[in-house]
Amino acid sequence: MTDAKSLYKILIDKDVIKYLSDIPEYTGPEMAVDYITNKLNKKYKEKYFYDWAVAIKSDNKMIGRISVYRQDDERCMADLVWFLDARYRRHGYMSEAVKAVITHLQNVGLERIEAFADVENKASISVMKKSWHAIRRHFA
């Protein structure tokens, strides 16, 4: 599983994992396989969960993930969560992916999304700032 290897390499980075609350600390590549085959597959069966790999177009290598957790049916609202391999930050990959996901969410009827970042997570704050115009255009 190529994605499992890529996921493992990302999630052993302490700078990535310290901002993620629902992902366990990884002790080996087999845990990444388990996460993909068990946790993600279980969530896919839920009505209100989306998850995408963020990949480099030229070689389809996974460099990150974006997940959407639908929180509130009445208000058509969801939370957006992402993480990215540190080697690929500050190149616009995640901002491009977030904008594409925002477009998809609008197309499936969501009216509001939320994303939160730790004040020390400068990379995610930057993605939110760059994506703000897409969010306002689709959901305002």
Biotite code that builds the C-alpha atoms (Angstrom):
import biotite.structure as struc

atoms = struc.array([
    struc.Atom([0.000, 0.000, 0.000], chain_id="A", res_id=1, res_name="MET", atom_name="CA", element="C"),
    struc.Atom([1.763, 3.081, -1.268], chain_id="A", res_id=2, res_name="THR", atom_name="CA", element="C"),
    struc.Atom([-0.661, 5.443, 0.497], chain_id="A", res_id=3, res_name="ASP", atom_name="CA", element="C"),
    struc.Atom([-0.016, 3.696, 3.805], chain_id="A", res_id=4, res_name="ALA", atom_name="CA", element="C"),
    struc.Atom([3.731, 4.222, 3.458], chain_id="A", res_id=5, res_name="LYS", atom_name="CA", element="C"),
    struc.Atom([3.228, 7.888, 2.594], chain_id="A", res_id=6, res_name="SER", atom_name="CA", element="C"),
    struc.Atom([0.750, 8.318, 5.444], chain_id="A", res_id=7, res_name="LEU", atom_name="CA", element="C"),
    struc.Atom([3.160, 6.735, 7.897], chain_id="A", res_id=8, res_name="TYR", atom_name="CA", element="C"),
    struc.Atom([5.994, 9.049, 6.807], chain_id="A", res_id=9, res_name="LYS", atom_name="CA", element="C"),
    struc.Atom([3.755, 12.067, 7.351], chain_id="A", res_id=10, res_name="ILE", atom_name="CA", element="C"),
    struc.Atom([2.357, 10.964, 10.707], chain_id="A", res_id=11, res_name="LEU", atom_name="CA", element="C"),
    struc.Atom([5.700, 10.193, 12.326], chain_id="A", res_id=12, res_name="ILE", atom_name="CA", element="C"),
    struc.Atom([6.525, 13.887, 11.997], chain_id="A", res_id=13, res_name="ASP", atom_name="CA", element="C"),
    struc.Atom([5.993, 15.379, 15.457], chain_id="A", res_id=14, res_name="LYS", atom_name="CA", element="C"),
    struc.Atom([5.155, 18.756, 13.888], chain_id="A", res_id=15, res_name="ASP", atom_name="CA", element="C"),
    struc.Atom([2.218, 17.147, 12.062], chain_id="A", res_id=16, res_name="VAL", atom_name="CA", element="C"),
    struc.Atom([0.866, 14.871, 14.775], chain_id="A", res_id=17, res_name="ILE", atom_name="CA", element="C"),
    struc.Atom([0.897, 17.482, 17.540], chain_id="A", res_id=18, res_name="LYS", atom_name="CA", element="C"),
    struc.Atom([-2.019, 19.282, 15.879], chain_id="A", res_id=19, res_name="TYR", atom_name="CA", element="C"),
    struc.Atom([-4.160, 16.188, 15.212], chain_id="A", res_id=20, res_name="LEU", atom_name="CA", element="C"),
    struc.Atom([-6.444, 14.998, 17.984], chain_id="A", res_id=21, res_name="SER", atom_name="CA", element="C"),
    struc.Atom([-8.018, 11.820, 16.616], chain_id="A", res_id=22, res_name="ASP", atom_name="CA", element="C"),
    struc.Atom([-4.988, 10.101, 15.125], chain_id="A", res_id=23, res_name="ILE", atom_name="CA", element="C"),
    struc.Atom([-2.915, 7.829, 17.354], chain_id="A", res_id=24, res_name="PRO", atom_name="CA", element="C"),
    struc.Atom([0.839, 8.091, 17.635], chain_id="A", res_id=25, res_name="GLU", atom_name="CA", element="C"),
    struc.Atom([2.260, 5.739, 15.044], chain_id="A", res_id=26, res_name="TYR", atom_name="CA", element="C"),
    struc.Atom([4.671, 3.041, 16.088], chain_id="A", res_id=27, res_name="THR", atom_name="CA", element="C"),
    struc.Atom([5.085, 1.378, 12.706], chain_id="A", res_id=28, res_name="GLY", atom_name="CA", element="C"),
    struc.Atom([3.875, 1.310, 9.089], chain_id="A", res_id=29, res_name="PRO", atom_name="CA", element="C"),
    struc.Atom([1.309, -1.382, 9.939], chain_id="A", res_id=30, res_name="GLU", atom_name="CA", element="C"),
    struc.Atom([-0.619, 1.200, 11.973], chain_id="A", res_id=31, res_name="MET", atom_name="CA", element="C"),
    struc.Atom([-1.033, 3.336, 8.842], chain_id="A", res_id=32, res_name="ALA", atom_name="CA", element="C"),
    struc.Atom([-2.406, 0.322, 6.976], chain_id="A", res_id=33, res_name="VAL", atom_name="CA", element="C"),
    struc.Atom([-4.800, -0.295, 9.870], chain_id="A", res_id=34, res_name="ASP", atom_name="CA", element="C"),
    struc.Atom([-5.887, 3.358, 9.858], chain_id="A", res_id=35, res_name="TYR", atom_name="CA", element="C"),
    struc.Atom([-6.690, 3.234, 6.131], chain_id="A", res_id=36, res_name="ILE", atom_name="CA", element="C"),
    struc.Atom([-8.315, -0.198, 6.048], chain_id="A", res_id=37, res_name="THR", atom_name="CA", element="C"),
    struc.Atom([-10.252, 0.021, 9.296], chain_id="A", res_id=38, res_name="ASN", atom_name="CA", element="C"),
    struc.Atom([-10.822, 3.561, 10.559], chain_id="A", res_id=39, res_name="LYS", atom_name="CA", element="C"),
    struc.Atom([-11.217, 5.303, 7.208], chain_id="A", res_id=40, res_name="LEU", atom_name="CA", element="C"),
    struc.Atom([-13.285, 2.508, 5.686], chain_id="A", res_id=41, res_name="ASN", atom_name="CA", element="C"),
    struc.Atom([-15.607, 2.593, 8.717], chain_id="A", res_id=42, res_name="LYS", atom_name="CA", element="C"),
    struc.Atom([-15.986, 6.361, 8.420], chain_id="A", res_id=43, res_name="LYS", atom_name="CA", element="C"),
    struc.Atom([-16.699, 6.103, 4.675], chain_id="A", res_id=44, res_name="TYR", atom_name="CA", element="C"),
    struc.Atom([-19.802, 4.125, 5.546], chain_id="A", res_id=45, res_name="LYS", atom_name="CA", element="C"),
    struc.Atom([-21.053, 7.032, 7.634], chain_id="A", res_id=46, res_name="GLU", atom_name="CA", element="C"),
    struc.Atom([-23.278, 9.460, 5.815], chain_id="A", res_id=47, res_name="LYS", atom_name="CA", element="C"),
    struc.Atom([-21.403, 12.559, 6.882], chain_id="A", res_id=48, res_name="TYR", atom_name="CA", element="C"),
    struc.Atom([-17.734, 11.929, 6.254], chain_id="A", res_id=49, res_name="PHE", atom_name="CA", element="C"),
    struc.Atom([-15.469, 12.701, 3.329], chain_id="A", res_id=50, res_name="TYR", atom_name="CA", element="C"),
    struc.Atom([-11.735, 12.057, 3.121], chain_id="A", res_id=51, res_name="ASP", atom_name="CA", element="C"),
    struc.Atom([-9.352, 12.707, 0.275], chain_id="A", res_id=52, res_name="TRP", atom_name="CA", element="C"),
    struc.Atom([-5.679, 12.121, -0.275], chain_id="A", res_id=53, res_name="ALA", atom_name="CA", element="C"),
    struc.Atom([-3.779, 15.184, -1.442], chain_id="A", res_id=54, res_name="VAL", atom_name="CA", element="C"),
    struc.Atom([-1.398, 14.010, -4.147], chain_id="A", res_id=55, res_name="ALA", atom_name="CA", element="C"),
    struc.Atom([1.214, 15.385, -6.489], chain_id="A", res_id=56, res_name="ILE", atom_name="CA", element="C"),
    struc.Atom([-0.337, 15.353, -9.961], chain_id="A", res_id=57, res_name="LYS", atom_name="CA", element="C"),
    struc.Atom([2.819, 14.259, -11.781], chain_id="A", res_id=58, res_name="SER", atom_name="CA", element="C"),
    struc.Atom([3.358, 11.006, -9.852], chain_id="A", res_id=59, res_name="ASP", atom_name="CA", element="C"),
    struc.Atom([0.159, 10.618, -7.785], chain_id="A", res_id=60, res_name="ASN", atom_name="CA", element="C"),
    struc.Atom([2.228, 10.486, -4.577], chain_id="A", res_id=61, res_name="LYS", atom_name="CA", element="C"),
    struc.Atom([0.125, 11.177, -1.483], chain_id="A", res_id=62, res_name="MET", atom_name="CA", element="C"),
    struc.Atom([1.497, 14.161, 0.435], chain_id="A", res_id=63, res_name="ILE", atom_name="CA", element="C"),
    struc.Atom([-1.426, 14.870, 2.757], chain_id="A", res_id=64, res_name="GLY", atom_name="CA", element="C"),
    struc.Atom([-5.111, 14.381, 3.538], chain_id="A", res_id=65, res_name="ARG", atom_name="CA", element="C"),
    struc.Atom([-8.269, 16.459, 3.869], chain_id="A", res_id=66, res_name="ILE", atom_name="CA", element="C"),
    struc.Atom([-11.218, 15.211, 5.897], chain_id="A", res_id=67, res_name="SER", atom_name="CA", element="C"),
    struc.Atom([-14.691, 16.671, 6.267], chain_id="A", res_id=68, res_name="VAL", atom_name="CA", element="C"),
    struc.Atom([-16.862, 15.817, 9.240], chain_id="A", res_id=69, res_name="TYR", atom_name="CA", element="C"),
    struc.Atom([-20.464, 16.915, 8.846], chain_id="A", res_id=70, res_name="ARG", atom_name="CA", element="C"),
    struc.Atom([-21.574, 18.242, 12.199], chain_id="A", res_id=71, res_name="GLN", atom_name="CA", element="C"),
    struc.Atom([-24.979, 19.816, 11.863], chain_id="A", res_id=72, res_name="ASP", atom_name="CA", element="C"),
    struc.Atom([-27.722, 18.755, 9.446], chain_id="A", res_id=73, res_name="ASP", atom_name="CA", element="C"),
    struc.Atom([-30.050, 21.633, 10.302], chain_id="A", res_id=74, res_name="GLU", atom_name="CA", element="C"),
    struc.Atom([-27.478, 24.251, 9.406], chain_id="A", res_id=75, res_name="ARG", atom_name="CA", element="C"),
    struc.Atom([-25.763, 22.137, 6.701], chain_id="A", res_id=76, res_name="CYS", atom_name="CA", element="C"),
    struc.Atom([-22.443, 22.683, 8.444], chain_id="A", res_id=77, res_name="MET", atom_name="CA", element="C"),
    struc.Atom([-19.194, 20.698, 8.527], chain_id="A", res_id=78, res_name="ALA", atom_name="CA", element="C"),
    struc.Atom([-15.676, 20.813, 9.937], chain_id="A", res_id=79, res_name="ASP", atom_name="CA", element="C"),
    struc.Atom([-12.686, 20.690, 7.635], chain_id="A", res_id=80, res_name="LEU", atom_name="CA", element="C"),
    struc.Atom([-9.421, 19.072, 8.803], chain_id="A", res_id=81, res_name="VAL", atom_name="CA", element="C"),
    struc.Atom([-6.153, 18.643, 6.904], chain_id="A", res_id=82, res_name="TRP", atom_name="CA", element="C"),
    struc.Atom([-2.518, 17.720, 7.254], chain_id="A", res_id=83, res_name="PHE", atom_name="CA", element="C"),
    struc.Atom([0.411, 17.842, 4.866], chain_id="A", res_id=84, res_name="LEU", atom_name="CA", element="C"),
    struc.Atom([3.902, 16.392, 4.648], chain_id="A", res_id=85, res_name="ASP", atom_name="CA", element="C"),
    struc.Atom([6.222, 19.145, 5.913], chain_id="A", res_id=86, res_name="ALA", atom_name="CA", element="C"),
    struc.Atom([8.407, 18.861, 2.801], chain_id="A", res_id=87, res_name="ARG", atom_name="CA", element="C"),
    struc.Atom([5.513, 20.105, 0.662], chain_id="A", res_id=88, res_name="TYR", atom_name="CA", element="C"),
    struc.Atom([4.385, 23.074, 2.722], chain_id="A", res_id=89, res_name="ARG", atom_name="CA", element="C"),
    struc.Atom([4.492, 26.592, 1.365], chain_id="A", res_id=90, res_name="ARG", atom_name="CA", element="C"),
    struc.Atom([4.055, 25.428, -2.241], chain_id="A", res_id=91, res_name="HIS", atom_name="CA", element="C"),
    struc.Atom([0.286, 26.002, -2.494], chain_id="A", res_id=92, res_name="GLY", atom_name="CA", element="C"),
    struc.Atom([-0.688, 22.318, -2.616], chain_id="A", res_id=93, res_name="TYR", atom_name="CA", element="C"),
    struc.Atom([-2.996, 22.394, 0.391], chain_id="A", res_id=94, res_name="MET", atom_name="CA", element="C"),
    struc.Atom([-4.530, 25.746, -0.506], chain_id="A", res_id=95, res_name="SER", atom_name="CA", element="C"),
    struc.Atom([-5.370, 24.370, -3.958], chain_id="A", res_id=96, res_name="GLU", atom_name="CA", element="C"),
    struc.Atom([-6.833, 21.198, -2.429], chain_id="A", res_id=97, res_name="ALA", atom_name="CA", element="C"),
    struc.Atom([-8.894, 23.098, 0.154], chain_id="A", res_id=98, res_name="VAL", atom_name="CA", element="C"),
    struc.Atom([-10.369, 25.315, -2.546], chain_id="A", res_id=99, res_name="LYS", atom_name="CA", element="C"),
    struc.Atom([-11.358, 22.217, -4.576], chain_id="A", res_id=100, res_name="ALA", atom_name="CA", element="C"),
    struc.Atom([-12.964, 20.629, -1.511], chain_id="A", res_id=101, res_name="VAL", atom_name="CA", element="C"),
    struc.Atom([-14.868, 23.837, -0.767], chain_id="A", res_id=102, res_name="ILE", atom_name="CA", element="C"),
    struc.Atom([-16.285, 23.769, -4.288], chain_id="A", res_id=103, res_name="THR", atom_name="CA", element="C"),
    struc.Atom([-17.331, 20.134, -3.820], chain_id="A", res_id=104, res_name="HIS", atom_name="CA", element="C"),
    struc.Atom([-18.967, 20.858, -0.464], chain_id="A", res_id=105, res_name="LEU", atom_name="CA", element="C"),
    struc.Atom([-20.976, 23.673, -1.949], chain_id="A", res_id=106, res_name="GLN", atom_name="CA", element="C"),
    struc.Atom([-22.072, 21.371, -4.785], chain_id="A", res_id=107, res_name="ASN", atom_name="CA", element="C"),
    struc.Atom([-23.372, 18.742, -2.313], chain_id="A", res_id=108, res_name="VAL", atom_name="CA", element="C"),
    struc.Atom([-25.401, 21.311, -0.403], chain_id="A", res_id=109, res_name="GLY", atom_name="CA", element="C"),
    struc.Atom([-23.281, 22.358, 2.551], chain_id="A", res_id=110, res_name="LEU", atom_name="CA", element="C"),
    struc.Atom([-23.897, 25.949, 3.517], chain_id="A", res_id=111, res_name="GLU", atom_name="CA", element="C"),
    struc.Atom([-21.197, 26.437, 6.132], chain_id="A", res_id=112, res_name="ARG", atom_name="CA", element="C"),
    struc.Atom([-17.783, 24.976, 6.867], chain_id="A", res_id=113, res_name="ILE", atom_name="CA", element="C"),
    struc.Atom([-15.482, 25.567, 9.780], chain_id="A", res_id=114, res_name="GLU", atom_name="CA", element="C"),
    struc.Atom([-11.763, 25.054, 10.135], chain_id="A", res_id=115, res_name="ALA", atom_name="CA", element="C"),
    struc.Atom([-9.741, 25.707, 13.252], chain_id="A", res_id=116, res_name="PHE", atom_name="CA", element="C"),
    struc.Atom([-5.999, 25.890, 13.802], chain_id="A", res_id=117, res_name="ALA", atom_name="CA", element="C"),
    struc.Atom([-3.785, 26.066, 16.834], chain_id="A", res_id=118, res_name="ASP", atom_name="CA", element="C"),
    struc.Atom([-2.321, 29.579, 17.068], chain_id="A", res_id=119, res_name="VAL", atom_name="CA", element="C"),
    struc.Atom([1.137, 28.041, 16.677], chain_id="A", res_id=120, res_name="GLU", atom_name="CA", element="C"),
    struc.Atom([0.192, 26.166, 13.485], chain_id="A", res_id=121, res_name="ASN", atom_name="CA", element="C"),
    struc.Atom([1.317, 28.877, 11.079], chain_id="A", res_id=122, res_name="LYS", atom_name="CA", element="C"),
    struc.Atom([1.046, 26.632, 8.001], chain_id="A", res_id=123, res_name="ALA", atom_name="CA", element="C"),
    struc.Atom([-2.657, 25.878, 8.579], chain_id="A", res_id=124, res_name="SER", atom_name="CA", element="C"),
    struc.Atom([-3.403, 29.498, 9.395], chain_id="A", res_id=125, res_name="ILE", atom_name="CA", element="C"),
    struc.Atom([-1.822, 30.445, 6.079], chain_id="A", res_id=126, res_name="SER", atom_name="CA", element="C"),
    struc.Atom([-3.982, 27.887, 4.223], chain_id="A", res_id=127, res_name="VAL", atom_name="CA", element="C"),
    struc.Atom([-7.105, 29.317, 5.887], chain_id="A", res_id=128, res_name="MET", atom_name="CA", element="C"),
    struc.Atom([-6.163, 32.860, 4.909], chain_id="A", res_id=129, res_name="LYS", atom_name="CA", element="C"),
    struc.Atom([-5.498, 31.843, 1.299], chain_id="A", res_id=130, res_name="LYS", atom_name="CA", element="C"),
    struc.Atom([-8.745, 29.877, 1.160], chain_id="A", res_id=131, res_name="SER", atom_name="CA", element="C"),
    struc.Atom([-10.880, 32.578, 2.767], chain_id="A", res_id=132, res_name="TRP", atom_name="CA", element="C"),
    struc.Atom([-11.893, 34.086, -0.586], chain_id="A", res_id=133, res_name="HIS", atom_name="CA", element="C"),
    struc.Atom([-13.079, 30.705, -1.848], chain_id="A", res_id=134, res_name="ALA", atom_name="CA", element="C"),
    struc.Atom([-15.012, 30.146, 1.367], chain_id="A", res_id=135, res_name="ILE", atom_name="CA", element="C"),
    struc.Atom([-16.654, 33.580, 1.207], chain_id="A", res_id=136, res_name="ARG", atom_name="CA", element="C"),
    struc.Atom([-17.491, 33.176, -2.504], chain_id="A", res_id=137, res_name="ARG", atom_name="CA", element="C"),
    struc.Atom([-19.237, 29.828, -1.987], chain_id="A", res_id=138, res_name="HIS", atom_name="CA", element="C"),
    struc.Atom([-20.820, 30.241, 1.435], chain_id="A", res_id=139, res_name="PHE", atom_name="CA", element="C"),
    struc.Atom([-21.477, 33.938, 1.965], chain_id="A", res_id=140, res_name="ALA", atom_name="CA", element="C"),
])
